[in-house]
Amino acid sequence: MPRSEVLFIGGRSGVGKSTAAEALHDLLTDADVRHAVIEGDVLDLAHPAPHVEHPEARLTERNLAAMWANYRALGHHRLVYTNTVSVLEADRLAAAMGDDPVVVAVLLRAGDETTASRLQRRSGGELPVAQLAHSTRTAGRLDTASADRFTRIDTDAMAPADVARRLASLTGWLPA
């Protein structure tokens, strides 16, 4: 089986990670490119928060390892993985996949105005002010802490399909 390949999509809340992953899924599906999509935010979503109560548990990595093993057993070797901080954790997450994957990591970015609009739509009309403030702080942290080796895509003026095409071109997963 070919070596695993993973696209890590990171970025602040409201930047369009999930929407871009869905558009990329559609693009790859239309081209009959075998792949899997995992929303990393749900791999340790519990209360109390596992990473706080049991920091040594590494639940995200354990769940990713288990899920990826299942996909690999079915013949998949390409993974689209979304999570806010995935670009900061790319090495750990890739190691959890267990088979030395080829890694492409992309930081999606958007300004506060665009993000506020997207978060407002997501919440059904009312802008959660605390969520926007957290998203803004996270954007600054991601921009500062993410390595220069990661591609940055500004999504403010881009449709999801355009972001997906850009992501596909970075991975090289689409046939010529």
C-alpha positions in Angstrom: 0.0 0.0 0.0 1.3 3.5 -0.7 2.8 5.6 2.1 0.2 7.7 4.0 -0.3 11.3 3.1 -2.0 13.8 5.3 -3.2 17.4 4.9 -3.5 19.2 8.2 -5.8 22.2 7.9 -5.5 24.6 10.9 -6.8 28.1 11.7 -8.9 30.2 14.0 -12.5 29.5 14.7 -14.7 30.7 11.9 -11.9 30.7 9.3 -13.6 28.0 7.2 -11.6 24.8 8.0 -14.6 22.5 8.0 -16.2 24.2 5.0 -12.9 23.9 3.1 -12.5 20.3 4.0 -16.1 19.5 2.8 -15.4 21.4 -0.5 -12.1 19.4 -0.8 -14.0 16.2 -0.1 -16.4 17.0 -2.9 -13.6 17.9 -5.3 -11.7 14.7 -4.5 -14.8 12.6 -4.7 -15.7 14.0 -8.1 -12.2 13.0 -9.3 -12.6 9.6 -7.7 -9.6 10.2 -5.4 -9.6 7.8 -2.4 -9.4 9.8 0.9 -10.8 10.2 4.4 -11.7 13.3 6.3 -11.4 13.6 10.1 -12.6 16.6 12.1 -10.0 16.6 14.8 -12.1 18.8 17.2 -14.2 15.8 18.1 -11.4 13.4 18.9 -11.3 14.6 22.5 -14.6 16.4 22.9 -15.8 15.4 26.4 -16.6 16.8 29.8 -14.6 17.1 31.9 -12.0 17.9 29.2 -9.7 14.9 28.9 -6.6 17.0 28.2 -7.2 18.9 31.5 -8.2 16.0 33.7 -5.8 13.4 32.2 -3.1 15.3 30.3 -1.0 12.1 29.9 -3.9 10.3 28.2 -3.1 11.9 24.8 -6.7 11.0 23.8 -6.6 12.9 20.5 -3.5 11.0 19.3 -4.9 7.7 20.5 -8.3 8.2 18.8 -6.6 9.4 15.6 -4.3 6.3 15.6 -7.4 4.0 16.0 -9.4 5.8 13.3 -6.5 5.9 10.9 -5.7 2.2 11.4 -9.4 1.5 10.4 -9.2 3.6 7.3 -5.8 2.1 6.3 -7.3 -1.4 6.8 -9.9 -0.3 4.1 -7.2 0.8 1.7 -7.1 4.5 2.3 -3.8 6.4 2.3 -4.8 10.1 2.1 -6.2 12.0 5.1 -7.7 15.4 5.3 -7.5 16.5 9.0 -9.0 19.7 10.4 -8.3 21.2 13.8 -7.7 24.7 15.0 -4.1 23.9 16.2 -3.3 21.0 13.9 -0.4 23.0 12.3 1.2 23.4 15.7 0.7 19.7 16.5 1.5 18.3 13.0 4.5 16.3 14.1 2.7 14.7 17.0 -0.4 14.0 15.0 1.6 12.5 12.1 3.5 10.3 14.5 0.1 9.1 15.9 -0.9 7.9 12.4 1.9 5.4 12.8 3.3 5.1 9.3 5.5 8.1 8.7 3.0 10.0 6.5 3.9 12.7 3.9 2.7 15.9 5.6 1.2 19.0 4.1 0.1 21.6 6.7 -1.9 24.7 5.9 -2.9 27.6 8.1 -6.1 29.2 6.9 -6.5 32.8 7.9 -9.2 35.5 7.8 -9.7 38.9 9.2 -11.9 39.7 12.2 -14.7 41.1 10.0 -14.9 38.0 7.8 -14.6 35.7 10.8 -17.3 37.6 12.7 -19.7 37.2 9.8 -19.0 33.5 9.5 -19.4 32.9 13.3 -22.6 34.9 13.2 -24.0 32.7 10.4 -22.9 29.6 12.2 -24.6 30.6 15.5 -27.9 31.4 13.8 -27.7 35.2 13.8 -26.2 36.3 17.0 -22.4 36.9 17.2 -20.9 35.3 20.3 -18.6 38.1 21.3 -16.5 35.9 23.6 -16.0 33.4 20.8 -14.8 36.1 18.4 -12.4 37.4 21.0 -11.0 33.9 21.5 -10.8 33.4 17.8 -8.8 36.6 17.4 -6.4 35.6 20.2 -6.0 32.2 18.6 -5.3 33.7 15.2 -2.4 35.7 16.6 -1.0 32.7 18.4 -1.2 30.5 15.3 0.4 33.1 13.1 3.2 33.7 15.6 3.8 30.0 16.6 3.3 28.2 13.3 6.5 27.4 11.4 7.3 29.3 8.2 7.3 25.9 6.4 3.5 25.9 6.5 1.5 27.5 3.7 -0.8 30.3 4.7 -4.1 30.9 2.8 -6.1 34.0 3.3 -9.7 33.0 2.9 -11.4 36.4 3.3 -12.3 36.8 -0.4 -12.2 33.1 -1.4 -15.2 30.8 -2.0 -14.9 27.4 -0.4 -14.4 25.7 -3.8 -11.5 28.1 -4.5 -9.9 27.2 -1.1 -10.4 23.5 -1.9 -8.7 23.8 -5.3 -5.8 25.6 -3.6 -5.6 22.8 -1.0 -5.8 20.2 -3.7 -2.9 21.8 -5.6 -0.8 21.8 -2.5 -1.3 18.1 -2.0 -1.0 17.0 -5.6 -3.8 14.5 -5.0 -5.8 15.4 -8.1 -4.9 13.8 -11.4 -3.3 16.1 -14.0 
